[in-house]
Amino acid sequence: MTLLTIDHLTQRFGGIVAISDVNFKVEKGKKIGIIGPNGAGKTTLFNCLTGFYSPTEGSVTYHSDKDINLSKKKVHEITKLGFARTFQNIRLFKDLSLLDNIKIAMNESVKYSKAGAVFRSRAYYREERIVHEKAKQFLDITDLIEKRHQLASSLSYGEQRRLEIARALATGAKTLFLDEPAAGMNPQETQDLIGFINLIHEKFDLTIVLIEHDMSLVMSLCDTIHVLNYGQLIASGTPSEIKNNQLVIDAYLGSDD
């Protein structure tokens, strides 16, 4: 089932064309990789898909009970539809505990009123207990539950990445956009991340779209890969097809010879 249709997507900044006439589909439940050299337009594409940019031309259509054009939606509106993203530079609340980082992401799901929060109503305490337990469950999945009261700044780099992904999940997302999740990781941390992504993909029945330069991660993890170069989509296919595509080899992967 097609979840998203990206149709003739173009983003210009003045006279600079960051992405040009990009077309592809995202199938529900799949793990999708977007690769390409630096400056290829990958993050610009992500920003268009997640509401940070309104594309100059084209559309992003979410296929649910009815078709919804995401191109003109704001970030919080897209989040409410079940989409969340992480960033290349980790954006945690580093002076807050792990639990509080997760709880903040769940703010939209609480059911008490502002007055209930001010006057500490029964509904307030009931909802806060529910949020607290759910936050612990997300930390349990990341193997960070024992550190739940520590500050996010105390975590290792790989742990911070897992916490950031768990926080995105806590918004209620069914589709995750991960921007270079393995950036800065050593080989062991990357392998741990692959296992973690596979775990949450299966447990939460997710669709995952990721930008990544680590080809070992992309080739082992993704079902489909799309390749950008100078803002244009030059290839789409399975890892095997992409690995053997001469255009991709010339533009990005290079030859083994």
Stockholm file with secondary structure:
# STOCKHOLM 1.0

chainA/1-257         MTLLTIDHLTQRFGGIVAISDVNFKVEKGKKIGIIGPNGAGKTTLFNCLTGFYSPTEGSVTYHSDKDINLSKKKVHEITKLGFARTFQNIRLFKDLSLLDNIKIAMNESVKYSKAGAVFRSRAYYREERIVHEKAKQFLDITDLIEKRHQLASSLSYGEQRRLEIARALATGAKTLFLDEPAAGMNPQETQDLIGFINLIHEKFDLTIVLIEHDMSLVMSLCDTIHVLNYGQLIASGTPSEIKNNQLVIDAYLGSDD
#=GR chainA/1-257 SS CEEEEEEEEEEEETTEEEEEEEEEEEETTCEEEEECSTTSSHHHHHHHHTTSSCCSEEEEEEESSSEEECTTCCHHHHHHTTEEECCSSCCCCTTSBHHHHHHHHTGGGCCCCHHHHHHTCHHHHHHHHHHHHHHHHHHHHTTCGGGTTSBGGGSCHHHHHHHHHHHHHTTTCSEEEEESTTTTCCHHHHHHHHHHHHHHHHHTTCEEEEECSCHHHHHHHCSEEEEEETTEEEEEECHHHHHTCHHHIIIIICCCC
#=GC SS_cons         CEEEEEEEEEEEETTEEEEEEEEEEEETTCEEEEECSTTSSHHHHHHHHTTSSCCSEEEEEEESSSEEECTTCCHHHHHHTTEEECCSSCCCCTTSBHHHHHHHHTGGGCCCCHHHHHHTCHHHHHHHHHHHHHHHHHHHHTTCGGGTTSBGGGSCHHHHHHHHHHHHHTTTCSEEEEESTTTTCCHHHHHHHHHHHHHHHHHTTCEEEEECSCHHHHHHHCSEEEEEETTEEEEEECHHHHHTCHHHIIIIICCCC
//
